[in-house]
Amino acid sequence: MASTADIRNGLMIRFNHDIYEVVEFLHVKPGKGNAFVRTKLKSATSGKVLDNTFPSGAKLEEVSVERRKYQYLYPEGTDLVFMHNQTFEQITVPKSRIEGVEYLLESMESDFLFNVDDESIIKVEIPNFVIQKVTYTEPGIKGDTATNVYKPATIESGAQVKVPLFVNIDDVIKVDTRTGEYLERAK
């Protein structure tokens, strides 16, 4: 059991018959009244974000989590197949359970969070940044490179990304998988 003093970003707790990850928290000590902790919780199963306030000293049921690296192998219908690099165990995961699935390429490693108690998958985390080649984009017009204008581009994984006008086909770019934003040209 954990208390509100143990709350931190990334903490996994069991709350309302579901597993939630603490995304944001704030300890509040008003001038009058008791202290409390305001939290933003994200459901590990549905992805819904919930605002909740815990009174100071409240007991929380912490979920034991183990992180393991798996390599993406191939798609299989609406699922994706991953393999553990040491044991060669293969796992099939629905695409809907993975955030940023459109940035996955074959042989890319991802972190799997497992509930230690029942060995169920809580969450699949792909890398925060990917470096991929631009497979298609319209050519930029000479002289428009100084403005802050973006154009659509398709990268190796098939995802659509907004890129500056100076980016061309076969350029290698770095993309943030959490927001889908272009960051820079890769060397």
C-alpha positions, 0 to 999 in steps of 0.5 A: 500500500502506498500513501499520497506522499508516495505519489509521483509521475508514472506511478501505477495504482489500482483505482475504481476497478482499473489500473491507472498511471499518474500523469500529473500531480500537485500537493495542495496545502490550503490556508484553511482545511486539510491538505490534499493531492490533485491528480490526473490519472490515465487508464492503462486499459482505455486511455481515458484521463481522469481528474481525481483529488485524494485527501492527504494520507489516503491509502492507494493500492500500488501495482507492481510493474515490470518493464521488458523490451520486445522487438516488433516483428510483423502485423497479423490482421488487427494485431502486431507480433512482438518478440522478447530478445532474450527468450524469443517468446512471441506476444500478439498485441492489438494495435488499439493498445499501442499509442503511436502505432503508426510510427512502428517499423519492423525490428523496432524495440518497444517497452512493455509494462507487465503487471507482476501479479498476473503477468498481464500487459498494462502498457506498450511504450514505443520510443519517444523519437524515431528517425525515418526516411521521407518516402513522399512529399511535394517539392518545396518552392525555391525562396520559401525556406525562410518562412514557417510554412509546413507541408505534408510528408509520408515517412517509411512507416506510412505515417503523415507528418507536417514538415518544413518546405525544405524537406525533400524525398529521401531526407531522413528526419526525426519525429516525436511519436507522442505528438507527431511533430517534426523535430529536425533533419537527422544526420 
